[in-house]
Amino acid sequence: MCKDGVTIFLNEANKVSDLSLKQLSDIYLGKTKNWKEVGGADAEIRLYGRENSSGTYTYFHDEVVKGDYAATVQSLPEQQQL
């Protein structure tokens, strides 16, 4: 059996210290668009993720987002770019 992990990174200047799965889902669905909506500063949320052929993309989609990613998610093809 294999195990894998997914980590969400925030800019170290961001005052948000934790996010629930529901908050992450709402962010990646495009429902939550500003950090002030989750306790942060009044600033736009910029989204990055893996390309849709990635297992990480599929896992995050199925287990966290549970819907279509927001059109604003910037897809990055390699882990080193994240």
C-alpha positions as CSV (number, residue, x, y, z in Angstrom):
1,M,0.0,0.0,0.0
2,C,1.2,3.5,-0.9
3,K,0.5,6.8,0.8
4,D,0.8,10.2,-0.6
5,G,0.4,13.7,0.8
6,V,-0.9,17.0,-0.4
7,T,0.2,20.2,1.2
8,I,-1.3,23.7,0.8
9,F,1.2,26.5,0.9
10,L,0.4,30.1,1.8
11,N,2.7,33.0,1.3
12,E,4.5,33.5,4.7
13,A,3.2,37.1,4.8
14,N,-0.4,35.8,4.8
15,K,-1.9,36.0,8.3
16,V,-4.2,33.0,7.7
17,S,-2.9,30.2,9.8
18,D,-5.3,27.4,8.9
19,L,-8.1,26.6,6.5
20,S,-10.8,23.9,6.8
21,L,-11.6,21.5,4.0
22,K,-14.8,23.5,3.3
23,Q,-12.9,26.7,3.0
24,L,-10.3,25.1,0.7
25,S,-13.2,23.8,-1.4
26,D,-14.9,27.2,-1.6
27,I,-11.6,28.8,-2.6
28,Y,-10.8,26.3,-5.4
29,L,-14.5,26.4,-6.6
30,G,-14.1,30.2,-6.9
31,K,-16.8,30.9,-4.2
32,T,-14.2,32.5,-1.9
33,K,-12.1,35.1,-3.8
34,N,-10.6,37.3,-1.1
35,W,-8.5,36.5,1.9
36,K,-10.6,38.7,4.1
37,E,-13.4,36.1,3.7
38,V,-11.3,33.5,5.7
39,G,-9.8,35.9,8.3
40,G,-6.9,37.4,6.2
41,A,-6.1,40.7,4.7
42,D,-8.2,42.4,2.0
43,A,-6.4,40.8,-0.9
44,E,-7.3,38.6,-3.9
45,I,-6.7,34.9,-3.6
46,R,-4.5,33.6,-6.4
47,L,-4.8,29.9,-7.1
48,Y,-2.2,27.4,-8.4
49,G,-2.5,23.7,-8.9
50,R,-1.3,20.7,-10.8
51,E,-2.3,19.9,-14.4
52,N,-5.3,17.8,-14.9
53,S,-3.3,14.7,-15.9
54,S,-1.7,14.6,-12.4
55,G,-2.8,12.2,-9.7
56,T,-2.5,15.1,-7.2
57,Y,-5.0,17.1,-9.3
58,T,-7.5,14.2,-9.4
59,Y,-7.1,13.5,-5.6
60,F,-7.6,17.2,-4.7
61,H,-10.5,17.5,-7.1
62,D,-12.3,14.4,-5.8
63,E,-11.5,14.7,-2.0
64,V,-11.3,18.4,-1.4
65,V,-12.8,20.6,-4.1
66,K,-15.7,18.1,-5.0
67,G,-16.6,20.1,-8.1
68,D,-15.1,22.0,-11.1
69,Y,-12.0,24.0,-10.3
70,A,-12.4,27.8,-10.7
71,A,-11.4,29.2,-14.1
72,T,-8.7,31.3,-12.3
73,V,-6.7,28.2,-11.1
74,Q,-3.3,28.5,-12.8
75,S,-2.2,25.0,-13.8
76,L,1.5,24.1,-13.4
77,P,2.9,21.0,-15.0
78,E,5.7,20.1,-12.6
79,Q,5.9,19.9,-8.8
80,Q,9.0,22.1,-8.8
81,Q,7.0,25.0,-10.1
82,L,4.5,24.9,-7.2
